[in-house]
């Protein structure tokens, strides 16, 4: 694409990144929020199971500078975690990277972008969740607009991340458990409706553009190998011996 001087479909980079394609109804946006909440809960249990497994062999996954940072204790860190971080990541990954790869195929761009986004976080706990969250953010950005993926990303980091942690530390157990159950039920209902009404349509939309021949082999290049080596090393180093 670059050799033909057609890296993006829009005449400008900003126009490509922030292009609005379809309008996302409010109900669907709320369903995506419910799906993110379910994913957060699911992966919290999955990482908990992995933690027990690694503990059995004398290791822990709990060492993570990003996960253990006290974002609420600093306005600069909080602003970064809730706003600046999501904005930068959406522009880079769902904007520049995914839009640049999209001419090679929608599924291809979505998968590659999500894997790179997940590995970029550099620790075991975050990477598993962010790969799958990247798929949801990527689909929202690709089909609708990066503004929607940015809103979902900010909600994930700000509401389900910092605000939820702040609330857990202060709320009585009965209130916390009651709210968890209410959110789980509402999220499950919304997710089931989303899959039933939009699941098949999403699959067909992604299949409309076939992956170009040679796209997958093209990933075997020096820069991708260096990125994978660095990211995997960083993730392995985040697994520490129990003390």
Phi and psi restraints in degrees (value plus and minus 20) as a CYANA .aco file:
   2 UNK   PHI     -86.9   -46.9
   2 UNK   PSI     -56.3   -16.3
   3 UNK   PHI     -84.2   -44.2
   3 UNK   PSI     -51.4   -11.4
   4 UNK   PHI    -109.0   -69.0
   4 UNK   PSI     -15.0    25.0
   5 UNK   PHI      39.5    79.5
   5 UNK   PSI      12.6    52.6
   6 UNK   PHI    -152.0  -112.0
   6 UNK   PSI      53.7    93.7
   7 UNK   PHI     -99.6   -59.6
   7 UNK   PSI     -55.0   -15.0
   8 UNK   PHI    -144.1  -104.1
   8 UNK   PSI     143.5   183.5
   9 UNK   PHI    -104.9   -64.9
   9 UNK   PSI     -45.0    -5.0
  10 UNK   PHI    -110.7   -70.7
  10 UNK   PSI     135.2   175.2
  11 UNK   PHI     -88.7   -48.7
  11 UNK   PSI     -41.7    -1.7
  12 UNK   PHI    -146.7  -106.7
  12 UNK   PSI     133.1   173.1
  13 UNK   PHI     -84.4   -44.4
  13 UNK   PSI     -64.2   -24.2
  14 UNK   PHI     -82.7   -42.7
  14 UNK   PSI     -60.3   -20.3
  15 UNK   PHI     -83.9   -43.9
  15 UNK   PSI     -55.5   -15.5
  16 UNK   PHI     -89.6   -49.6
  16 UNK   PSI     -66.8   -26.8
  17 UNK   PHI     -87.1   -47.1
  17 UNK   PSI     -64.3   -24.3
  18 UNK   PHI    -121.2   -81.2
  18 UNK   PSI      -3.2    36.8
  19 UNK   PHI     -83.5   -43.5
  19 UNK   PSI     116.0   156.0
  20 UNK   PHI    -116.5   -76.5
  20 UNK   PSI     103.6   143.6
  21 UNK   PHI    -125.1   -85.1
  21 UNK   PSI     -76.9   -36.9
  22 UNK   PHI    -149.2  -109.2
  22 UNK   PSI     136.7   176.7
  23 UNK   PHI    -109.2   -69.2
  23 UNK   PSI     109.9   149.9
  24 UNK   PHI    -113.6   -73.6
  24 UNK   PSI      97.9   137.9
  25 UNK   PHI     -81.0   -41.0
  25 UNK   PSI     132.0   172.0
  26 UNK   PHI     -79.6   -39.6
  26 UNK   PSI     -59.7   -19.7
  27 UNK   PHI     -80.7   -40.7
  27 UNK   PSI     -61.3   -21.3
  28 UNK   PHI     -87.8   -47.8
  28 UNK   PSI     -58.3   -18.3
  29 UNK   PHI     -81.7   -41.7
  29 UNK   PSI     -62.1   -22.1
  30 UNK   PHI     -85.2   -45.2
  30 UNK   PSI     -55.5   -15.5
  31 UNK   PHI     -84.7   -44.7
  31 UNK   PSI     -58.6   -18.6
  32 UNK   PHI     -84.3   -44.3
  32 UNK   PSI     -58.5   -18.5
  33 UNK   PHI     -82.1   -42.1
  33 UNK   PSI     -63.0   -23.0
  34 UNK   PHI     -81.3   -41.3
  34 UNK   PSI     -59.8   -19.8
  35 UNK   PHI     -84.4   -44.4
  35 UNK   PSI     -60.9   -20.9
  36 UNK   PHI     -81.9   -41.9
  36 UNK   PSI     -61.0   -21.0
  37 UNK   PHI     -81.5   -41.5
  37 UNK   PSI     -64.2   -24.2
  38 UNK   PHI     -82.7   -42.7
  38 UNK   PSI     -60.0   -20.0
  39 UNK   PHI     -84.4   -44.4
  39 UNK   PSI     -60.0   -20.0
  40 UNK   PHI     -80.4   -40.4
  40 UNK   PSI     -66.1   -26.1
  41 UNK   PHI     -85.8   -45.8
  41 UNK   PSI     -63.6   -23.6
  42 UNK   PHI     -81.3   -41.3
  42 UNK   PSI     -68.0   -28.0
  43 UNK   PHI     -94.5   -54.5
  43 UNK   PSI     -41.9    -1.9
  44 UNK   PHI     -86.1   -46.1
  44 UNK   PSI     -57.6   -17.6
  45 UNK   PHI     -92.9   -52.9
  45 UNK   PSI     -58.8   -18.8
  46 UNK   PHI     -83.3   -43.3
  46 UNK   PSI     -66.5   -26.5
  47 UNK   PHI     -85.7   -45.7
  47 UNK   PSI     -50.8   -10.8
  48 UNK   PHI     -84.3   -44.3
  48 UNK   PSI     -60.2   -20.2
  49 UNK   PHI     -86.4   -46.4
  49 UNK   PSI     -60.9   -20.9
  50 UNK   PHI     -85.1   -45.1
  50 UNK   PSI     -56.6   -16.6
  51 UNK   PHI     -81.4   -41.4
  51 UNK   PSI     -63.9   -23.9
  52 UNK   PHI     -82.8   -42.8
  52 UNK   PSI     -59.9   -19.9
  53 UNK   PHI     -83.5   -43.5
  53 UNK   PSI     -66.5   -26.5
  54 UNK   PHI     -89.1   -49.1
  54 UNK   PSI     -53.9   -13.9
  55 UNK   PHI     -79.8   -39.8
  55 UNK   PSI     -55.8   -15.8
  56 UNK   PHI     -79.9   -39.9
  56 UNK   PSI     -51.5   -11.5
  57 UNK   PHI    -119.9   -79.9
  57 UNK   PSI     -10.0    30.0
  58 UNK   PHI      68.3   108.3
  58 UNK   PSI       1.1    41.1
  59 UNK   PHI    -148.0  -108.0
  59 UNK   PSI     144.3   184.3
  60 UNK   PHI    -156.3  -116.3
  60 UNK   PSI     130.5   170.5
  61 UNK   PHI    -121.3   -81.3
  61 UNK   PSI     -17.2    22.8
  62 UNK   PHI     -97.3   -57.3
  62 UNK   PSI     -31.0     9.0
  63 UNK   PHI    -102.2   -62.2
  63 UNK   PSI      87.5   127.5
  64 UNK   PHI    -174.2  -134.2
  64 UNK   PSI      94.4   134.4
  65 UNK   PHI     -80.2   -40.2
  65 UNK   PSI     -59.5   -19.5
  66 UNK   PHI     -88.9   -48.9
  66 UNK   PSI     -62.0   -22.0
  67 UNK   PHI     -93.7   -53.7
  67 UNK   PSI     -51.7   -11.7
  68 UNK   PHI    -116.6   -76.6
  68 UNK   PSI     -21.7    18.3
  69 UNK   PHI     -87.0   -47.0
  69 UNK   PSI     123.1   163.1
  70 UNK   PHI    -109.0   -69.0
  70 UNK   PSI      61.3   101.3
  71 UNK   PHI     -86.2   -46.2
  71 UNK   PSI     -56.1   -16.1
  72 UNK   PHI     -88.7   -48.7
  72 UNK   PSI     -38.1     1.9
  73 UNK   PHI    -103.2   -63.2
  73 UNK   PSI     -23.0    17.0
  74 UNK   PHI    -163.9  -123.9
  74 UNK   PSI     108.4   148.4
  75 UNK   PHI     -84.8   -44.8
  75 UNK   PSI     -53.7   -13.7
  76 UNK   PHI     -88.3   -48.3
  76 UNK   PSI     -64.4   -24.4
  77 UNK   PHI     -86.0   -46.0
  77 UNK   PSI     -60.1   -20.1
  78 UNK   PHI     -84.1   -44.1
  78 UNK   PSI     -63.4   -23.4
  79 UNK   PHI     -82.3   -42.3
  79 UNK   PSI     -60.2   -20.2
  80 UNK   PHI     -84.1   -44.1
  80 UNK   PSI     -68.3   -28.3
  81 UNK   PHI     -86.1   -46.1
  81 UNK   PSI     -58.6   -18.6
  82 UNK   PHI    -111.1   -71.1
  82 UNK   PSI     -53.0   -13.0
  83 UNK   PHI    -143.3  -103.3
  83 UNK   PSI     -79.8   -39.8
  84 UNK   PHI     -87.3   -47.3
  84 UNK   PSI     -60.6   -20.6
  85 UNK   PHI     -80.7   -40.7
  85 UNK   PSI     -74.8   -34.8
  86 UNK   PHI     -77.5   -37.5
  86 UNK   PSI     -60.1   -20.1
  87 UNK   PHI     -82.4   -42.4
  87 UNK   PSI     -68.3   -28.3
  88 UNK   PHI     -83.5   -43.5
  88 UNK   PSI     -62.6   -22.6
  89 UNK   PHI     -87.4   -47.4
  89 UNK   PSI     -58.9   -18.9
  90 UNK   PHI     -87.4   -47.4
  90 UNK   PSI     -60.0   -20.0
  91 UNK   PHI     -85.0   -45.0
  91 UNK   PSI     -63.7   -23.7
  92 UNK   PHI     -93.6   -53.6
  92 UNK   PSI     -70.6   -30.6
  93 UNK   PHI    -108.6   -68.6
  93 UNK   PSI     -72.3   -32.3
  94 UNK   PHI    -103.1   -63.1
  94 UNK   PSI     -39.2     0.8
  95 UNK   PHI    -111.2   -71.2
  95 UNK   PSI    -101.5   -61.5
  96 UNK   PHI     -83.8   -43.8
  96 UNK   PSI     -73.9   -33.9
  97 UNK   PHI     -87.2   -47.2
  97 UNK   PSI     -73.2   -33.2
  98 UNK   PHI     -87.6   -47.6
  98 UNK   PSI     -60.0   -20.0
  99 UNK   PHI     -85.5   -45.5
  99 UNK   PSI     -56.0   -16.0
 100 UNK   PHI     -87.9   -47.9
 100 UNK   PSI     -53.3   -13.3
 101 UNK   PHI    -107.6   -67.6
 101 UNK   PSI     -36.6     3.4
 102 UNK   PHI     -77.0   -37.0
 102 UNK   PSI     -57.1   -17.1
 103 UNK   PHI     -79.6   -39.6
 103 UNK   PSI     -38.4     1.6
 104 UNK   PHI    -103.6   -63.6
 104 UNK   PSI     -25.4    14.6
 105 UNK   PHI     112.2   152.2
 105 UNK   PSI     118.4   158.4
 106 UNK   PHI     -84.2   -44.2
 106 UNK   PSI     -69.1   -29.1
 107 UNK   PHI     -82.5   -42.5
 107 UNK   PSI     -61.0   -21.0
 108 UNK   PHI     -79.4   -39.4
 108 UNK   PSI     -70.6   -30.6
 109 UNK   PHI     -82.2   -42.2
 109 UNK   PSI     -60.6   -20.6
 110 UNK   PHI     -86.3   -46.3
 110 UNK   PSI     -65.1   -25.1
 111 UNK   PHI     -88.4   -48.4
 111 UNK   PSI     -68.5   -28.5
 112 UNK   PHI     -81.4   -41.4
 112 UNK   PSI     -66.2   -26.2
 113 UNK   PHI     -81.6   -41.6
 113 UNK   PSI     -61.1   -21.1
 114 UNK   PHI     -87.4   -47.4
 114 UNK   PSI     -61.1   -21.1
 115 UNK   PHI     -86.2   -46.2
 115 UNK   PSI     -64.5   -24.5
 116 UNK   PHI     -82.9   -42.9
 116 UNK   PSI     -62.4   -22.4
 117 UNK   PHI     -81.2   -41.2
 117 UNK   PSI     -62.9   -22.9
 118 UNK   PHI     -87.3   -47.3
 118 UNK   PSI     -66.4   -26.4
 119 UNK   PHI     -85.6   -45.6
 119 UNK   PSI     -51.0   -11.0
 120 UNK   PHI     -79.0   -39.0
 120 UNK   PSI     -47.8    -7.8
 121 UNK   PHI     -89.5   -49.5
 121 UNK   PSI     -43.4    -3.4
 122 UNK   PHI      55.9    95.9
 122 UNK   PSI      -5.7    34.3
 123 UNK   PHI    -166.6  -126.6
 123 UNK   PSI     135.7   175.7
 124 UNK   PHI     -80.1   -40.1
 124 UNK   PSI     -64.0   -24.0
 125 UNK   PHI     -82.1   -42.1
 125 UNK   PSI     -67.5   -27.5
 126 UNK   PHI     -96.5   -56.5
 126 UNK   PSI     -58.4   -18.4
 127 UNK   PHI     -81.9   -41.9
 127 UNK   PSI     -59.2   -19.2
 128 UNK   PHI     -80.5   -40.5
 128 UNK   PSI     -67.3   -27.3
 129 UNK   PHI     -89.6   -49.6
 129 UNK   PSI     -62.2   -22.2
 130 UNK   PHI     -90.1   -50.1
 130 UNK   PSI     -44.6    -4.6
 131 UNK   PHI     -82.5   -42.5
 131 UNK   PSI     -66.7   -26.7
 132 UNK   PHI     -95.3   -55.3
 132 UNK   PSI     -55.8   -15.8
 133 UNK   PHI     -83.8   -43.8
 133 UNK   PSI     -55.9   -15.9
 134 UNK   PHI     -82.2   -42.2
 134 UNK   PSI     -53.0   -13.0
 135 UNK   PHI     -84.0   -44.0
 135 UNK   PSI     -62.5   -22.5
 136 UNK   PHI     -89.9   -49.9
 136 UNK   PSI     -66.8   -26.8
 137 UNK   PHI     -79.9   -39.9
 137 UNK   PSI     -62.0   -22.0
 138 UNK   PHI     -84.9   -44.9
 138 UNK   PSI     -62.5   -22.5
 139 UNK   PHI     -83.3   -43.3
 139 UNK   PSI     -63.1   -23.1
 140 UNK   PHI     -81.4   -41.4
 140 UNK   PSI     -61.5   -21.5
 141 UNK   PHI     -91.0   -51.0
 141 UNK   PSI     -60.0   -20.0
 142 UNK   PHI     -91.6   -51.6
 142 UNK   PSI     -61.6   -21.6
 143 UNK   PHI    -106.5   -66.5
 143 UNK   PSI     -54.9   -14.9
 144 UNK   PHI    -130.3   -90.3
 144 UNK   PSI     -95.5   -55.5
 145 UNK   PHI    -192.8  -152.8
 145 UNK   PSI     132.8   172.8
 146 UNK   PHI     -85.7   -45.7
 146 UNK   PSI     -39.7     0.3
 147 UNK   PHI     -84.2   -44.2
 147 UNK   PSI     -56.4   -16.4
 148 UNK   PHI     -90.4   -50.4
 148 UNK   PSI     -62.5   -22.5
 149 UNK   PHI     -85.1   -45.1
 149 UNK   PSI     -55.3   -15.3
 150 UNK   PHI     -84.8   -44.8
 150 UNK   PSI     -62.7   -22.7
 151 UNK   PHI     -82.8   -42.8
 151 UNK   PSI     -62.2   -22.2
 152 UNK   PHI     -84.9   -44.9
 152 UNK   PSI     -60.0   -20.0
 153 UNK   PHI     -85.0   -45.0
 153 UNK   PSI     -64.3   -24.3
 154 UNK   PHI     -84.1   -44.1
 154 UNK   PSI     -60.4   -20.4
 155 UNK   PHI     -82.6   -42.6
 155 UNK   PSI     -63.3   -23.3
 156 UNK   PHI     -81.2   -41.2
 156 UNK   PSI     -67.8   -27.8
 157 UNK   PHI     -95.7   -55.7
 157 UNK   PSI     -60.2   -20.2
 158 UNK   PHI    -104.0   -64.0
 158 UNK   PSI     -71.1   -31.1
 159 UNK   PHI    -104.1   -64.1
 159 UNK   PSI     -74.8   -34.8
 160 UNK   PHI     -95.8   -55.8
 160 UNK   PSI     -36.9     3.1
 161 UNK   PHI    -117.6   -77.6
 161 UNK   PSI    -107.2   -67.2
 162 UNK   PHI     -87.1   -47.1
 162 UNK   PSI     -68.3   -28.3
 163 UNK   PHI     -85.3   -45.3
 163 UNK   PSI     -59.3   -19.3
 164 UNK   PHI     -85.6   -45.6
 164 UNK   PSI     -62.5   -22.5
 165 UNK   PHI     -83.7   -43.7
 165 UNK   PSI     -63.3   -23.3
 166 UNK   PHI     -80.2   -40.2
 166 UNK   PSI     -61.2   -21.2
 167 UNK   PHI     -88.2   -48.2
 167 UNK   PSI     -62.5   -22.5
 168 UNK   PHI     -79.4   -39.4
 168 UNK   PSI     -60.0   -20.0
 169 UNK   PHI     -88.0   -48.0
 169 UNK   PSI     -37.5     2.5
 170 UNK   PHI    -137.3   -97.3
 170 UNK   PSI     -41.4    -1.4
 171 UNK   PHI    -102.2   -62.2
 171 UNK   PSI     126.2   166.2
 172 UNK   PHI     -82.9   -42.9
 172 UNK   PSI     133.4   173.4
 173 UNK   PHI     -78.9   -38.9
 173 UNK   PSI     -59.0   -19.0
 174 UNK   PHI     -84.4   -44.4
 174 UNK   PSI     -60.7   -20.7
 175 UNK   PHI     -86.5   -46.5
 175 UNK   PSI     -64.4   -24.4
 176 UNK   PHI     -81.2   -41.2
 176 UNK   PSI     -67.7   -27.7
 177 UNK   PHI     -84.7   -44.7
 177 UNK   PSI     -61.3   -21.3
 178 UNK   PHI     -81.3   -41.3
 178 UNK   PSI     -66.2   -26.2
 179 UNK   PHI     -85.2   -45.2
 179 UNK   PSI     -59.6   -19.6
 180 UNK   PHI     -78.9   -38.9
 180 UNK   PSI     -65.5   -25.5
 181 UNK   PHI     -84.7   -44.7
 181 UNK   PSI     -62.0   -22.0
 182 UNK   PHI     -82.8   -42.8
 182 UNK   PSI     -67.4   -27.4
 183 UNK   PHI     -84.4   -44.4
 183 UNK   PSI     -57.3   -17.3
 184 UNK   PHI     -84.0   -44.0
 184 UNK   PSI     -64.3   -24.3
 185 UNK   PHI     -84.9   -44.9
 185 UNK   PSI     -68.1   -28.1
 186 UNK   PHI     -83.3   -43.3
 186 UNK   PSI     -61.0   -21.0
 187 UNK   PHI     -86.4   -46.4
 187 UNK   PSI     -60.1   -20.1
 188 UNK   PHI     -84.8   -44.8
 188 UNK   PSI     -62.9   -22.9
 189 UNK   PHI     -82.6   -42.6
 189 UNK   PSI     -67.1   -27.1
 190 UNK   PHI     -83.3   -43.3
 190 UNK   PSI     -59.0   -19.0
 191 UNK   PHI     -87.7   -47.7
 191 UNK   PSI     -61.6   -21.6
 192 UNK   PHI     -82.1   -42.1
 192 UNK   PSI     -64.4   -24.4
 193 UNK   PHI     -83.2   -43.2
 193 UNK   PSI     -60.3   -20.3
 194 UNK   PHI     -82.5   -42.5
 194 UNK   PSI     -64.9   -24.9
 195 UNK   PHI     -87.1   -47.1
 195 UNK   PSI     -61.3   -21.3
 196 UNK   PHI     -86.8   -46.8
 196 UNK   PSI     -60.6   -20.6
 197 UNK   PHI    -110.7   -70.7
 197 UNK   PSI     -50.9   -10.9
 198 UNK   PHI    -141.2  -101.2
 198 UNK   PSI     -28.4    11.6
 199 UNK   PHI     -81.5   -41.5
 199 UNK   PSI     -70.6   -30.6
 200 UNK   PHI     -85.0   -45.0
 200 UNK   PSI     -59.9   -19.9
 201 UNK   PHI     -82.3   -42.3
 201 UNK   PSI     -60.6   -20.6
 202 UNK   PHI     -83.7   -43.7
 202 UNK   PSI     -62.1   -22.1
 203 UNK   PHI     -83.5   -43.5
 203 UNK   PSI     -65.7   -25.7
 204 UNK   PHI     -85.0   -45.0
 204 UNK   PSI     -57.5   -17.5
 205 UNK   PHI     -84.1   -44.1
 205 UNK   PSI     -61.2   -21.2
 206 UNK   PHI     -88.9   -48.9
 206 UNK   PSI     -47.3    -7.3
 207 UNK   PHI    -104.9   -64.9
 207 UNK   PSI     -27.9    12.1
 208 UNK   PHI     -80.4   -40.4
 208 UNK   PSI     -57.1   -17.1
 209 UNK   PHI    -129.0   -89.0
 209 UNK   PSI      91.9   131.9
 210 UNK   PHI     -93.2   -53.2
 210 UNK   PSI     130.0   170.0
 211 UNK   PHI     -87.1   -47.1
 211 UNK   PSI     111.4   151.4
 212 UNK   PHI     -87.3   -47.3
 212 UNK   PSI     122.6   162.6
 213 UNK   PHI     -78.1   -38.1
 213 UNK   PSI     114.7   154.7
 214 UNK   PHI      70.6   110.6
 214 UNK   PSI     -25.4    14.6
 215 UNK   PHI     -86.9   -46.9
 215 UNK   PSI     -66.5   -26.5
 216 UNK   PHI     -87.0   -47.0
 216 UNK   PSI     -66.4   -26.4
 217 UNK   PHI     -80.0   -40.0
 217 UNK   PSI     -47.4    -7.4
 218 UNK   PHI     -85.4   -45.4
 218 UNK   PSI     -37.1     2.9
 219 UNK   PHI     -91.6   -51.6
 219 UNK   PSI     -39.0     1.0
 220 UNK   PHI    -101.6   -61.6
 220 UNK   PSI      63.4   103.4
 221 UNK   PHI    -160.4  -120.4
 221 UNK   PSI     148.2   188.2
 222 UNK   PHI     -78.0   -38.0
 222 UNK   PSI     -64.9   -24.9
 223 UNK   PHI     -88.7   -48.7
 223 UNK   PSI     -58.4   -18.4
 224 UNK   PHI     -88.8   -48.8
 224 UNK   PSI     -59.2   -19.2
 225 UNK   PHI     -83.1   -43.1
 225 UNK   PSI     -62.9   -22.9
 226 UNK   PHI     -84.2   -44.2
 226 UNK   PSI     -61.2   -21.2
 227 UNK   PHI     -83.1   -43.1
 227 UNK   PSI     -66.2   -26.2
 228 UNK   PHI     -83.4   -43.4
 228 UNK   PSI     -62.6   -22.6
 229 UNK   PHI     -81.8   -41.8
 229 UNK   PSI     -65.2   -25.2
 230 UNK   PHI     -85.2   -45.2
 230 UNK   PSI     -66.8   -26.8
 231 UNK   PHI     -85.5   -45.5
 231 UNK   PSI     -66.1   -26.1
 232 UNK   PHI     -84.3   -44.3
 232 UNK   PSI     -60.3   -20.3
 233 UNK   PHI     -81.0   -41.0
 233 UNK   PSI     -63.4   -23.4
 234 UNK   PHI     -82.6   -42.6
 234 UNK   PSI     -60.8   -20.8
 235 UNK   PHI     -85.9   -45.9
 235 UNK   PSI     -63.1   -23.1
 236 UNK   PHI     -83.1   -43.1
 236 UNK   PSI     -60.3   -20.3
 237 UNK   PHI     -89.6   -49.6
 237 UNK   PSI     -37.2     2.8
 238 UNK   PHI     -97.9   -57.9
 238 UNK   PSI     -30.2     9.8
 239 UNK   PHI    -110.4   -70.4
 239 UNK   PSI      90.9   130.9
 240 UNK   PHI    -133.6   -93.6
 240 UNK   PSI     135.1   175.1
 241 UNK   PHI     -85.6   -45.6
 241 UNK   PSI     126.9   166.9
 242 UNK   PHI     -87.7   -47.7
 242 UNK   PSI     119.8   159.8
